Amino acid sequence: MEERRRIDRVKYQAKGVVVVCDTGEKYFVETQNVSPLGIGFTMPAGSPQIMGKDIIIVADTLIMYADVTRQVQKEDGSFEVGISARKFTPEVLEYLFNHIAGNDEE
């Protein structure tokens, strides 16, 4: 069956930060494109593998909770990363509110 609905990504270049949910590790990234269902971004050479991990990405005014579904190394050693959006859970929202407000109570 052919998919009738199509949501294309649009170019969206911004500096961002990725937080790996289970470890709290933070990485600076550059977004490339965005759709309501995901984001494509690049990570610098030497970045760790985050494939299959739950992340939160913050870029400009955009915050997305997502699964990393693709991480491909480019010729220059950097990585192209694709993510698929997830619904926010109460735990993730609590984490965001605590850290955005500066209340690092963990």
C-alpha positions as CSV (number, residue, x, y, z in Angstrom):
1,M,0.0,0.0,0.0
2,E,1.3,3.4,-0.9
3,E,1.7,6.0,1.8
4,R,-0.6,8.9,1.0
5,R,0.6,11.2,3.8
6,R,4.0,12.7,3.2
7,I,5.8,15.0,5.6
8,D,9.0,16.4,4.1
9,R,11.9,17.7,6.1
10,V,12.8,21.3,5.6
11,K,16.2,22.9,5.9
12,Y,16.8,24.1,9.5
13,Q,20.3,25.1,10.3
14,A,21.0,25.9,14.0
15,K,23.5,25.1,16.7
16,G,22.1,22.6,19.2
17,V,22.8,20.5,22.2
18,V,22.0,16.8,22.5
19,V,21.6,15.2,25.9
20,V,21.7,11.4,26.1
21,C,18.9,10.5,28.6
22,D,20.4,7.5,30.4
23,T,23.9,9.0,31.0
24,G,23.3,12.8,30.9
25,E,26.2,13.2,28.4
26,K,25.9,16.4,26.4
27,Y,27.2,17.0,22.8
28,F,27.2,20.1,20.6
29,V,25.6,19.5,17.2
30,E,24.5,21.4,14.1
31,T,21.0,20.8,12.9
32,Q,20.5,20.3,9.1
33,N,16.8,19.7,8.6
34,V,13.6,19.2,10.6
35,S,10.1,17.7,10.3
36,P,7.3,17.3,12.8
37,L,8.5,13.7,13.2
38,G,12.3,14.1,13.4
39,I,15.5,16.1,12.9
40,G,18.7,15.5,11.0
41,F,21.9,16.9,12.5
42,T,25.7,16.5,12.3
43,M,28.1,15.6,15.2
44,P,31.8,16.4,15.0
45,A,34.5,13.8,14.2
46,G,35.4,11.8,17.3
47,S,31.8,11.9,18.7
48,P,30.6,8.6,20.3
49,Q,28.0,6.3,18.9
50,I,24.6,7.2,20.1
51,M,22.6,4.9,17.8
52,G,19.6,3.5,19.5
53,K,19.7,5.8,22.5
54,D,17.0,8.1,23.8
55,I,18.0,11.8,23.5
56,I,16.7,15.3,24.0
57,I,17.8,17.8,21.5
58,V,17.6,21.6,22.0
59,A,18.2,23.9,19.0
60,D,17.1,27.5,19.1
61,T,13.4,27.4,20.2
62,L,13.0,23.7,19.4
63,I,13.1,20.9,22.0
64,M,12.5,17.3,20.9
65,Y,12.6,14.0,22.8
66,A,13.7,11.3,20.3
67,D,15.2,7.9,19.4
68,V,18.4,7.9,17.4
69,T,17.6,5.9,14.3
70,R,20.6,6.5,12.1
71,Q,24.3,7.5,12.6
72,V,26.5,7.4,9.6
73,Q,30.1,8.5,9.5
74,K,31.1,10.9,6.7
75,E,34.5,11.0,4.9
76,D,35.7,13.9,7.1
77,G,35.0,11.8,10.3
78,S,31.9,13.7,11.3
79,F,28.5,11.9,11.7
80,E,25.2,12.5,10.0
81,V,22.5,11.6,12.6
82,G,18.8,11.0,12.1
83,I,16.3,10.9,14.9
84,S,12.6,10.0,15.3
85,A,10.4,12.0,17.7
86,R,8.9,10.4,20.8
87,K,6.1,11.6,23.0
88,F,7.3,13.3,26.2
89,T,7.0,11.3,29.3
90,P,6.3,12.8,32.7
91,E,9.9,11.9,33.7
92,V,11.5,13.6,30.7
93,L,9.3,16.7,31.2
94,E,10.3,16.9,34.9
95,Y,14.0,16.6,33.9
96,L,13.6,19.5,31.4
97,F,11.8,21.7,33.8
98,N,14.3,21.1,36.6
99,H,17.3,21.8,34.3
100,I,15.8,24.7,32.3
101,A,14.9,26.4,35.6
102,G,18.4,25.8,36.9
103,N,17.2,23.5,39.7
104,D,19.7,20.7,39.4
105,E,18.3,18.5,42.2
106,E,19.5,15.2,40.8
